[in-house]
Amino acid sequence: MARKRMIDPRIWESFYDKKLNCNDFTVLIAAISSADDEGRGKFSQIERNIGKMLTANHLKKSLKSLNDTIVLYGDGYYFLPNWAEYQTINRPKPSKIPTPFNDESVTNHRTLTDECDTSKVKLSKVEVEVNKKPALQLQPIKLFATWGRAPDNGEKGICENMLKQFGWDRVWYAFHRASEMGKEKKNLAYVRGILTTPDKDSGRFNKSIGN
């Protein structure tokens, strides 16, 4: 049984901005409450929590709407990329679920998008289409989600170069660090400054994502 989790009051603003609905909210709460201390879980647990509240089709639609918030990967697993930003865990327990990351980027990363190919992954009752684009191309979207917006094409290219040069862990930390410093620091120039002059706090978010 997962421990108690926090719900940030900004969740309402986020849902309004992204035009998400009650079904999406139900799925997200099910994912948050089922996640372990590193923000990972089994998709089957989301289904069990939801029970008969939503049909399989409604669940599939909500997963597609929440593709920046709930990331499916591997053989029926999920993780929440913004976990470290919204949860403070007292004496966290190591995850027993395989990590979605390797040293460079995401392995077997399965994200629902509007431009899916014909490949599919079966997650017990729900069959969803998956995107097989290279994992690195998907990472800027996850990073900018911590700032509450999507990157433009130029920012995507710069961000991908940062990922190749510094690796996921360091770039992930730098984005969170910039977010903590306020709205004016949410830019790639500040992120690069953090990457080139890392401080003694730089391991903080690495532990939270299980690396």
Secondary structure, DSSP 8 states (H G I E B T S, - for coil): --------TTHHHHHHHHT--HHHHHHHHHHHHH--TTSEEEHHHHHHHHTTSS-HHHHHHHHHHTTTTSEEETTTEEE-TTHHHH---SS-----S--SB-SSSBSSEE---SS--S-EEEETTEEEE---S-HHHHHHHHHHHTTTS---HHHHHHHHHHHHHH-HHHHHHHHHHHHHT-GGG-SHHHHHHHHHS--TTTTHHHHHTT-
